[in-house]
């Protein structure tokens, strides 16, 4: 992940930037990690997985493609959370 990727993600999810870079949160400063499935999930792990997969297959992803894949992961996890909440 490079600075272009972080910039694109940060435009959509500014509250996750510190967490993406450090793996830590500062809730009092509004820097949090996503809680999308009722338990802490790791967007950072999802990003790493996407980038490792691209690297392993020799696929070059643009920053926009990377951001789109991350957003897809977030939306899928959010949908899963909503379905779980509706089932309760």
N, C-alpha and C positions, 0 to 999 in steps of 0.2 A: 504494500500500500504506500502510495506516495502522497505528497502534499496536495496534489490535485484531487485525489480520491477523498482525502479528509475534508477538503474544501467543499466538495459536492455533498458529502454526507452531512457536514456541518450546516450547510444551508437548509437542509431538511430537518435535521435533528441536532440543533446546537447544544442541547442539554447533555448529549452523549460524548462530545468531543474529548473532554478530559479523560473520561473513562476509556474511550477507544485507544488513546495514546498511552495511558498509564495503567489501566486496569483497576484504577481506584476511583472513588466518588468523593464529592464534596457537596453533600445535600444542602448545607446552609448557603452555598453559592449557586445552587440550582444545577450543579453538575452531578447527574445521576446515571445509573445504568437502567436498561429497560427491564421491566417486570411484566412480561407479556403472557406468561402461561400460569400465573399463580405462584410460581417459584422463580427465583432469579435465573434468567437465561443469559447466555453469553453471546451478545452480538459480536463481540470480538472474535469468539470461536467461529461464528458463522462467516465472518470476513476472512479469517485465516483459512477456513475450509474452502471457500470460493477461490481464493488466490492460489492455494496449494493445488487444487484441482486444475485450475488454468495452467499453472506451471508444469504439472505432471503431463498434461496433454499437449503442451507446447502452444496453447492458445493465448494469444495476446488480447487482453481486454482493455478497452478504453476506460477512462475514468467514469464515463457515463454508463457503460455496460456494467461496471463493477457496482456503481451506485444503484442501478436498476435491480441487479441481483440481490443486493442487500435489502432494498425496499420490498422485494418479493418475499424474502425470508421474514421480514418484520410483519408484513401483512398476513402471511400464512399463520404465523404464531399468534398474532392478534385475533384472527378468525378462530383459531383453536381455543383461545382463552374465552372468547365470547360464547362459543358453543358449550364449553364446560360450565360457564356461569349460567347459561340458559337451562342446562340439565339439572342444576341444583334447585 
